[in-house]
């Protein structure tokens, strides 16, 4: 999988994860002022980026014989959000 295909796939997974976490946060906080900041997180996370870190993480993992692609992509989400 090349970087462009990976970015498309990974962004879909990341979008789903971030969207769910934002929904949970908005529900828990139930404060319109605070929710504006929480909702901005989605805009910030997807304002650019090539997703090279999770791409390299997956590539090295697979190269070393890794077989659990779903799990390594979940770890890639953590890596990308931590950096962001």
PyMOL commands that set and color helices and strands:
alter all, ss='L'
color gray80, all
select helices_A, chain A and resi 3-29+32-45+52-63+69-83
alter helices_A, ss='H'
color red, helices_A
deselect
rebuild
show_as cartoon
